[in-house]
Amino acid sequence: MEKKLILAGSGGCMRELLWQIQELNRRQSTWEVLGYIDISAADNPLQVGGQSYAYLGNDTYLLNRQEETQVAICVGSSRLRRRIAEKLSENPWLQFPNLILANTCICPDVQMGRGNIISMDCRISTHVAMGDFNFLNMGAAVCHDGVLADYVTMSPDARLAGNVTVGSSSEIGMGTRVIQGIRIGSSVVTGAGSVVIRDIPDGVVAVGVPARAASKTSARTEEEPEASVREAEE
């Protein structure tokens, strides 16, 4: 029997995850997507794979629900995902399952918190520990004894060797490679194709081969929308 699910977000990340849910359901009926929430409806009727999905309303729709509701926060930005999760968590009726999609390979001893999204073709090896609301995009891999804190984003094809630790709200760029035993701090961003061979402190943008600190990550500004779940399009 399919479990009912509401998605938060309407950007490219969410639509790609909808397609992956469709692929998962073709193999094993798992999720019935009831619709999506965002600050406003998508500009056009939201369709993925020939199927249409209803706009249910903004954050208030979920904050006012008084029945058990499964929610997946489908936003690639670590910082925005954290803000949405903190706000929606105010409603005790909302539950945030770990969304494990098609063609993943995850060792049975992996430990996960809640609200994690593991995209298709991901690989997670033995004795890996993950916190809450991490997002592993397609083809990401975490080798043995890795640790991901909360709200970490791993972009497509990012790879962590064994014993790598990644701090909260960090974003590992597309195709990044991290050698064994590295510690990456919180609120770190690595550039696409970076090769990380040294520890990275908190709040740094690191780019290149080997990766070197290029700048500090920007602090949150007051101009950011307080409750937005719309992800900026790439």
Residue frames as qw, qx, qy, qz and C-alpha x, y, z in Angstrom:
[[0.000, 0.887, 0.463, 0.000, 0.00, 0.00, 0.00],
 [0.407, 0.502, -0.026, 0.762, 1.38, 3.39, -1.00],
 [0.347, -0.568, -0.414, 0.621, 2.12, 5.90, 1.76],
 [0.199, 0.908, 0.308, 0.202, 0.83, 9.42, 1.20],
 [0.578, -0.252, 0.012, 0.776, 3.44, 12.16, 0.79],
 [0.182, 0.966, 0.182, -0.019, 3.44, 15.95, 0.34],
 [0.696, 0.146, 0.037, 0.702, 6.46, 17.66, -1.21],
 [0.155, -0.899, -0.108, 0.395, 7.77, 21.09, -0.20],
 [0.224, -0.493, 0.477, 0.692, 9.19, 23.04, -3.12],
 [0.699, 0.602, 0.341, -0.183, 8.46, 23.39, -6.83],
 [0.116, 0.806, -0.464, -0.348, 11.86, 24.00, -8.41],
 [0.633, 0.463, -0.593, -0.183, 14.04, 21.75, -10.52],
 [0.000, -0.305, 0.891, -0.336, 15.20, 19.75, -7.50],
 [0.565, 0.107, 0.587, -0.570, 11.63, 18.87, -6.54],
 [0.769, 0.433, -0.118, -0.456, 10.63, 17.95, -10.11],
 [0.435, 0.465, -0.771, -0.010, 13.64, 15.70, -10.47],
 [0.185, -0.149, 0.867, -0.438, 12.76, 13.97, -7.20],
 [0.714, 0.251, 0.264, -0.598, 9.19, 13.51, -8.45],
 [0.700, 0.455, -0.484, -0.262, 10.56, 11.64, -11.45],
 [0.205, 0.349, -0.881, 0.246, 12.67, 9.47, -9.12],
 [0.483, 0.017, 0.647, -0.590, 9.59, 8.69, -7.03],
 [0.785, 0.370, -0.085, -0.489, 7.82, 7.64, -10.22],
 [0.537, 0.449, -0.713, -0.028, 10.73, 5.32, -11.05],
 [0.117, -0.222, 0.852, -0.459, 10.69, 3.87, -7.53],
 [0.647, 0.157, 0.412, -0.622, 6.92, 3.24, -7.77],
 [0.727, 0.405, -0.412, -0.372, 7.39, 1.39, -11.06],
 [0.397, 0.307, -0.846, 0.181, 9.61, -1.10, -9.24],
 [0.313, -0.334, -0.823, 0.335, 7.68, -1.19, -5.99],
 [0.208, -0.744, -0.358, -0.524, 4.57, 0.82, -5.16],
 [0.510, -0.142, -0.488, 0.694, 5.81, 3.05, -2.33],
 [0.065, -0.359, -0.270, 0.891, 4.60, 6.67, -2.34],
 [0.173, 0.731, 0.598, 0.279, 1.41, 8.44, -3.39],
 [0.248, -0.056, -0.074, 0.964, 2.28, 12.11, -3.88],
 [0.077, 0.724, 0.640, -0.246, -0.74, 14.19, -2.86],
 [0.276, 0.905, 0.163, 0.278, 0.73, 17.43, -4.21],
 [0.588, 0.097, -0.210, 0.775, 3.19, 20.16, -3.31],
 [0.203, -0.917, -0.271, 0.212, 3.40, 23.36, -1.30],
 [0.521, 0.158, 0.052, 0.837, 5.32, 26.55, -2.04],
 [0.029, -0.378, -0.251, 0.891, 4.91, 30.28, -1.54],
 [0.560, 0.457, -0.006, -0.691, 2.84, 30.24, -4.75],
 [0.881, 0.262, 0.393, -0.038, 1.85, 27.80, -7.47],
 [0.509, -0.138, 0.548, 0.650, 4.24, 27.01, -10.29],
 [0.191, 0.403, -0.220, -0.868, 3.82, 29.26, -13.35],
 [0.591, 0.126, -0.574, -0.552, 2.38, 26.36, -15.33],
 [0.915, -0.254, 0.042, -0.311, 0.56, 23.20, -14.19],
 [0.224, -0.622, 0.751, -0.004, 3.26, 21.07, -12.62],
 [0.956, 0.213, -0.021, -0.203, 3.77, 17.97, -14.74],
 [0.160, -0.602, 0.777, 0.092, 6.52, 15.36, -14.53],
 [0.140, -0.103, 0.972, 0.157, 6.64, 12.23, -16.67],
 [0.289, -0.264, -0.686, -0.613, 3.19, 12.92, -18.07],
 [0.390, -0.570, -0.705, 0.163, 1.61, 13.14, -14.60],
 [0.065, -0.685, -0.025, -0.725, 0.15, 16.31, -13.07],
 [0.471, -0.272, -0.645, 0.536, 0.56, 17.32, -9.43],
 [0.186, -0.853, -0.409, -0.265, -1.70, 19.65, -7.46],
 [0.179, 0.390, -0.343, 0.836, -0.66, 22.85, -5.73],
 [0.464, -0.513, -0.711, 0.129, -1.94, 22.58, -2.15],
 [0.247, -0.951, -0.141, -0.122, -1.00, 26.01, -0.80],
 [0.249, 0.732, -0.460, 0.437, 1.85, 27.72, 1.03],
 [0.255, 0.225, -0.804, 0.487, 3.53, 26.88, 4.35],
 [0.453, -0.150, 0.372, -0.796, 0.32, 27.64, 6.22],
 [0.816, 0.040, -0.380, -0.434, -1.36, 24.63, 4.61],
 [0.708, 0.059, -0.664, 0.234, 1.04, 22.29, 6.41],
 [0.094, 0.218, -0.567, 0.789, 1.39, 24.33, 9.59],
 [0.549, -0.121, 0.185, -0.806, -2.40, 24.12, 10.07],
 [0.706, 0.014, -0.649, -0.283, -2.79, 20.38, 9.38],
 [0.488, -0.413, 0.571, -0.514, -3.98, 18.34, 12.33],
 [0.981, 0.045, 0.134, -0.135, -3.50, 14.82, 11.02],
 [0.643, -0.410, 0.511, 0.397, -0.34, 12.79, 10.58],
 [0.602, 0.791, -0.001, -0.109, 1.27, 13.96, 7.34],
 [0.784, -0.154, 0.302, 0.520, 4.45, 12.75, 5.65],
 [0.247, 0.957, -0.040, -0.145, 6.50, 15.60, 4.16],
 [0.785, 0.001, 0.195, 0.588, 9.67, 15.66, 2.06],
 [0.019, -0.905, 0.052, 0.422, 11.57, 18.96, 1.76],
 [0.785, 0.330, 0.359, 0.383, 12.78, 18.94, -1.84],
 [0.106, 0.989, -0.102, 0.016, 15.20, 21.87, -1.84],
 [0.836, 0.291, -0.219, 0.410, 18.87, 21.65, -2.80],
 [0.113, 0.687, -0.319, 0.643, 20.11, 24.63, -0.79],
 [0.518, -0.167, -0.723, 0.426, 21.28, 23.53, 2.66],
 [0.036, -0.039, -0.357, 0.933, 20.50, 26.88, 4.23],
 [0.506, -0.088, -0.204, -0.833, 17.00, 27.12, 2.79],
 [0.670, -0.159, -0.709, -0.149, 16.23, 23.48, 3.60],
 [0.348, -0.123, -0.679, 0.635, 17.18, 24.15, 7.22],
 [0.198, 0.016, 0.189, -0.962, 14.90, 27.17, 7.49],
 [0.637, -0.108, -0.432, -0.630, 11.96, 25.28, 6.02],
 [0.624, -0.130, -0.761, 0.123, 12.55, 22.25, 8.26],
 [0.178, -0.075, -0.577, 0.793, 12.76, 24.39, 11.40],
 [0.389, -0.013, 0.020, -0.921, 9.52, 26.16, 10.54],
 [0.704, -0.082, -0.516, -0.481, 7.53, 23.07, 9.55],
 [0.487, -0.026, -0.807, 0.333, 8.76, 21.20, 12.62],
 [0.219, -0.136, 0.384, -0.886, 6.64, 23.56, 14.70],
 [0.775, -0.045, -0.107, -0.621, 3.66, 21.37, 13.75],
 [0.390, -0.350, 0.837, -0.157, 3.93, 18.06, 15.68],
 [0.820, 0.317, 0.377, -0.291, 1.56, 16.37, 13.20],
 [0.604, 0.714, -0.326, -0.139, 4.16, 16.59, 10.42],
 [0.830, -0.316, 0.416, 0.198, 6.56, 13.69, 9.95],
 [0.314, 0.801, -0.439, -0.259, 9.69, 13.71, 7.82],
 [0.965, -0.033, 0.253, 0.055, 10.55, 10.23, 6.51],
 [0.294, -0.510, 0.627, 0.510, 13.87, 9.26, 5.01],
 [0.732, 0.577, 0.054, -0.358, 13.16, 9.20, 1.28],
 [0.445, -0.359, 0.746, 0.342, 15.21, 6.36, -0.26],
 [0.611, 0.564, -0.103, -0.546, 14.80, 6.38, -4.03],
 [0.957, 0.274, 0.032, -0.087, 15.41, 3.90, -6.83],
 [0.831, 0.402, -0.210, 0.323, 18.64, 1.97, -7.43],
 [0.174, -0.814, 0.445, -0.331, 20.42, 2.98, -4.24],
 [0.817, 0.000, -0.537, 0.208, 22.78, 0.70, -2.31],
 [0.270, -0.711, 0.321, -0.564, 22.91, 1.36, 1.43],
 [0.382, 0.139, -0.861, 0.307, 24.60, -0.85, 4.01],
 [0.550, -0.577, -0.567, -0.206, 22.14, -2.11, 6.67],
 [0.574, -0.456, -0.403, 0.548, 24.26, -0.68, 9.51],
 [0.168, 0.360, 0.088, 0.913, 24.00, 2.93, 8.23],
 [0.154, -0.572, -0.623, 0.511, 22.42, 5.22, 10.84],
 [0.066, 0.425, 0.341, 0.836, 20.10, 8.02, 9.72],
 [0.122, 0.235, 0.482, -0.835, 18.09, 10.66, 11.49],
 [0.395, 0.624, 0.644, -0.200, 14.96, 11.99, 9.80],
 [0.330, 0.872, 0.110, -0.345, 14.11, 13.83, 6.61],
 [0.298, -0.473, 0.635, 0.533, 17.10, 12.60, 4.60],
 [0.761, 0.568, 0.052, -0.310, 16.75, 12.24, 0.82],
 [0.468, -0.367, 0.718, 0.362, 18.93, 9.62, -0.88],
 [0.574, 0.573, -0.173, -0.559, 18.64, 9.95, -4.66],
 [0.964, 0.249, 0.083, -0.040, 18.96, 7.22, -7.25],
 [0.777, 0.462, -0.267, 0.336, 22.37, 5.64, -7.85],
 [0.209, -0.790, 0.434, -0.380, 23.72, 6.72, -4.45],
 [0.804, 0.013, -0.557, 0.207, 26.03, 4.42, -2.50],
 [0.355, -0.741, 0.343, -0.456, 26.45, 4.55, 1.30],
 [0.615, 0.242, -0.731, 0.171, 28.93, 2.11, 2.84],
 [0.688, -0.395, -0.589, 0.156, 29.32, 0.53, 6.26],
 [0.496, -0.504, -0.383, 0.595, 29.26, 2.39, 9.60],
 [0.115, 0.351, 0.178, 0.912, 28.16, 5.69, 8.09],
 [0.122, -0.585, -0.637, 0.487, 26.23, 8.05, 10.40],
 [0.061, 0.408, 0.352, 0.840, 23.92, 10.75, 9.06],
 [0.076, 0.240, 0.514, -0.820, 21.94, 13.35, 10.97],
 [0.348, 0.634, 0.620, -0.304, 18.75, 15.05, 9.76],
 [0.408, 0.856, 0.190, -0.255, 17.61, 16.56, 6.45],
 [0.292, -0.470, 0.608, 0.570, 20.68, 15.69, 4.41],
 [0.724, 0.601, 0.117, -0.316, 20.25, 15.56, 0.63],
 [0.451, -0.323, 0.702, 0.446, 22.38, 13.23, -1.50],
 [0.571, 0.585, -0.138, -0.559, 21.86, 13.97, -5.17],
 [0.951, 0.284, 0.001, -0.119, 22.18, 11.38, -7.94],
 [0.812, 0.401, -0.301, 0.297, 25.32, 9.28, -7.92],
 [0.161, -0.774, 0.452, -0.413, 26.74, 10.60, -4.65],
 [0.854, -0.049, -0.502, 0.129, 28.77, 8.18, -2.54],
 [0.363, -0.754, 0.408, -0.365, 29.86, 8.01, 1.11],
 [0.671, 0.231, -0.692, 0.129, 32.47, 5.39, 1.98],
 [0.691, -0.351, -0.601, 0.195, 33.03, 3.56, 5.28],
 [0.491, -0.459, -0.414, 0.613, 32.84, 5.37, 8.63],
 [0.121, 0.384, 0.186, 0.896, 31.70, 8.66, 7.10],
 [0.114, -0.565, -0.618, 0.535, 29.79, 11.19, 9.17],
 [0.024, 0.475, 0.345, 0.809, 27.33, 13.74, 7.80],
 [0.030, 0.180, 0.548, -0.816, 25.88, 16.19, 10.33],
 [0.319, 0.644, 0.634, -0.285, 22.55, 17.89, 9.50],
 [0.364, 0.867, 0.143, -0.309, 21.42, 19.70, 6.32],
 [0.329, -0.442, 0.624, 0.554, 24.41, 18.57, 4.24],
 [0.730, 0.603, 0.071, -0.314, 23.97, 18.66, 0.46],
 [0.479, -0.299, 0.688, 0.455, 26.01, 16.37, -1.77],
 [0.495, 0.581, -0.192, -0.616, 25.68, 17.33, -5.43],
 [0.946, 0.293, -0.001, -0.138, 25.58, 14.77, -8.26],
 [0.851, 0.348, -0.267, 0.288, 28.60, 12.46, -8.41],
 [0.144, -0.775, 0.469, -0.400, 30.23, 13.88, -5.24],
 [0.883, -0.035, -0.459, 0.094, 32.34, 11.21, -3.53],
 [0.367, -0.767, 0.423, -0.314, 33.63, 10.95, 0.03],
 [0.583, 0.263, -0.752, 0.158, 36.34, 8.39, 0.83],
 [0.678, -0.411, -0.597, 0.124, 36.43, 6.58, 4.17],
 [0.510, -0.478, -0.388, 0.601, 36.41, 8.36, 7.53],
 [0.127, 0.318, 0.161, 0.926, 35.33, 11.72, 6.11],
 [0.107, -0.603, -0.635, 0.471, 33.32, 14.04, 8.36],
 [0.087, 0.435, 0.348, 0.826, 31.13, 16.83, 6.96],
 [0.039, -0.244, -0.536, 0.807, 29.72, 19.53, 9.24],
 [0.246, 0.649, 0.656, -0.296, 26.22, 20.96, 9.30],
 [0.337, 0.864, 0.198, -0.318, 24.82, 22.93, 6.33],
 [0.223, -0.523, 0.590, 0.573, 27.80, 22.25, 4.07],
 [0.761, 0.567, 0.114, -0.294, 27.39, 21.82, 0.32],
 [0.540, -0.316, 0.663, 0.410, 29.71, 19.42, -1.53],
 [0.399, 0.596, -0.224, -0.660, 29.83, 20.49, -5.17],
 [0.907, 0.360, 0.034, -0.215, 29.20, 18.37, -8.25],
 [0.841, 0.414, -0.273, 0.217, 31.95, 15.86, -8.85],
 [0.195, -0.792, 0.486, -0.313, 33.91, 16.83, -5.73],
 [0.853, 0.024, -0.496, 0.160, 36.34, 14.18, -4.49],
 [0.388, -0.776, 0.348, -0.354, 37.40, 14.03, -0.83],
 [0.554, 0.314, -0.751, 0.171, 40.27, 11.78, 0.22],
 [0.706, -0.385, -0.590, 0.074, 40.22, 9.56, 3.30],
 [0.560, -0.368, -0.449, 0.591, 40.19, 11.00, 6.82],
 [0.128, 0.315, 0.075, 0.938, 39.33, 14.60, 5.92],
 [0.082, -0.605, -0.636, 0.472, 37.24, 16.82, 8.19],
 [0.072, 0.440, 0.364, 0.818, 35.05, 19.41, 6.44],
 [0.010, -0.154, -0.526, 0.836, 33.60, 22.07, 8.71],
 [0.217, 0.658, 0.673, -0.258, 30.12, 23.55, 8.91],
 [0.298, 0.886, 0.167, -0.313, 28.71, 25.92, 6.25],
 [0.321, -0.431, 0.614, 0.578, 31.42, 24.94, 3.77],
 [0.737, 0.604, 0.112, -0.281, 30.95, 25.01, -0.01],
 [0.515, -0.304, 0.629, 0.496, 33.22, 23.08, -2.37],
 [0.392, 0.559, -0.295, -0.668, 33.39, 24.01, -6.05],
 [0.927, 0.301, 0.082, -0.208, 32.44, 21.61, -8.82],
 [0.836, 0.434, -0.262, 0.211, 35.24, 19.15, -9.56],
 [0.176, -0.803, 0.479, -0.308, 37.25, 20.08, -6.48],
 [0.819, 0.014, -0.541, 0.190, 39.66, 17.57, -4.95],
 [0.437, -0.801, 0.192, -0.361, 39.87, 17.97, -1.18],
 [0.790, 0.154, -0.500, 0.319, 43.12, 16.70, 0.34],
 [0.222, 0.138, -0.532, 0.805, 43.26, 18.91, 3.47],
 [0.112, -0.589, -0.714, 0.362, 40.79, 19.65, 6.26],
 [0.039, 0.514, 0.293, 0.805, 38.50, 22.63, 5.57],
 [0.066, -0.176, -0.590, 0.785, 37.50, 24.96, 8.42],
 [0.178, 0.669, 0.671, -0.265, 33.98, 26.31, 8.98],
 [0.188, 0.871, 0.232, -0.389, 32.48, 28.88, 6.66],
 [0.196, -0.530, 0.547, 0.617, 34.85, 28.53, 3.69],
 [0.791, 0.563, 0.033, -0.238, 34.35, 28.27, -0.07],
 [0.474, -0.476, 0.665, 0.326, 37.01, 25.85, -1.34],
 [0.760, 0.609, 0.030, -0.224, 37.74, 25.34, -5.05],
 [0.316, 0.754, -0.564, -0.113, 40.32, 23.76, -7.31],
 [0.991, -0.008, -0.096, 0.090, 42.64, 20.76, -7.54],
 [0.312, -0.358, -0.823, 0.312, 43.72, 20.54, -4.82],
 [0.193, -0.831, -0.433, -0.291, 40.93, 22.54, -3.20],
 [0.374, -0.021, -0.326, 0.868, 41.98, 25.79, -1.53],
 [0.027, -0.714, -0.528, 0.458, 40.00, 28.40, 0.36],
 [0.299, 0.434, 0.391, 0.754, 38.79, 31.06, -2.08],
 [0.219, -0.459, 0.006, -0.861, 36.46, 33.10, 0.16],
 [0.182, 0.069, 0.774, -0.602, 34.15, 32.97, 3.14],
 [0.050, -0.495, -0.821, -0.281, 30.58, 31.73, 2.75],
 [0.137, -0.419, -0.072, -0.895, 28.08, 34.58, 2.92],
 [0.076, 0.170, 0.748, -0.637, 26.04, 35.16, 6.05],
 [0.069, 0.620, 0.770, 0.132, 22.26, 35.10, 5.92],
 [0.043, 0.117, 0.042, 0.991, 20.79, 38.47, 5.04],
 [0.286, 0.339, 0.572, -0.690, 17.57, 40.04, 6.21],
 [0.450, 0.357, -0.293, -0.764, 16.37, 40.24, 2.60],
 [0.162, 0.046, -0.966, -0.196, 15.98, 36.47, 2.33],
 [0.615, -0.315, -0.305, -0.655, 12.32, 35.37, 2.33],
 [0.375, -0.425, 0.647, -0.510, 11.48, 34.10, 5.80],
 [0.689, 0.022, 0.658, -0.303, 9.30, 31.13, 4.89],
 [0.593, 0.541, -0.359, -0.476, 9.97, 30.58, 1.22],
 [0.763, -0.129, 0.629, 0.067, 10.12, 27.06, -0.07],
 [0.715, 0.698, 0.045, -0.020, 10.77, 28.09, -3.68],
 [0.711, -0.332, 0.328, 0.525, 14.25, 27.12, -4.71],
 [0.185, 0.763, -0.291, -0.546, 16.13, 29.43, -7.06],
 [0.905, 0.402, 0.141, -0.008, 16.31, 27.85, -10.46],
 [0.659, -0.307, 0.372, 0.577, 19.74, 26.92, -11.71]]
